[in-house]
């Protein structure tokens, strides 16, 4: 009997130790998960900010292309006028 009781006590101690270790590991995993969720949230926010910046840059780029095209058209008109005036002067 004493042998069985001793084995039961040993098993209970091992069970308690294993449960404590399991709880410790679960807490560590939960901490890691929470940390990763915060990192994902931060990266998501940075991604949104960068996407907004890219939109702004693309918009400015489009505006610059339009201005460049308008300036080129104006320059071509002025060049044509100069050629017409030069042709009439000669």
N, C-alpha and C positions, 0 to 999 in steps of 0.2 A: 504494500500500500504506500509506504513512504516513498518508494521509487516512482510510483505513478504520480503522487502529489508533487514530488520534486520536478518531474517532467512537465506537469501542468504549470507549475510556477515558472519554469524556464520558458515554456511556450508563451505564457502570458507576458513575461518580460520582453521576449523577442517581438511579440505582437505589438506591444506598446512602443518599443523602440522603432519598429518598422513604421507604425502609424505616425510617430513624431517626425521621422525622416520624410515620410510622404507629405505631411503637412508643410514641412520646411521647404521641400522641393516645389510643392504647389504654390507656396507664397513667392518663391523666387521666380517661378514661371509667370505668375500673375504680374509681378513687378516688371519683368522683361516685356510682357505683352503690353502693359500700360505705357512703358517707355517707347516701345515701337509705335503704338497708336499716336502718341504725341509727336514722334518724328514724322509719321505719315501726314498728320494734320499740318505740321509746319511746312513740309515739302509741298503739300497740296496748295497751301497758301502762297508759297513762293512761286509755284508753277502758275497760279492764277495771276499773280502780279507780273510775272514775266510775259505771260500771254497778253496782258493789257498793254505792257510796254511795247511788245511787238506790233500790236494793232496800231498803236500811236505812231510807231516808226513807219509802218507800212502806209499809213495815212499821209504822213509827211512826205514820204517817198513819192506817192501818187501826186501830191500837190506840186512837188518839185518837177516831176516829169511834165505836168501840165504847163507850169510856168516856163520850163525850158522850150517846150513845143511852141508856146505863144511867142516867146522871145525869138525863136528861130524864124517863125512866120513873119514877125515884124522886121527882123533883120533882112529877110529875103525881099520883102516889099521895099525897104529902104535901098537895098542894092539895086533892085530893078529900077527904081526912080532915078538913082544915080547914073545908071547905064543909059536911061532914056535922056536924061539931061546932058550927059556926056555925048551922046549920039547927036543931039540937036546942036550942041556947041561946035562940034566938028563940022 
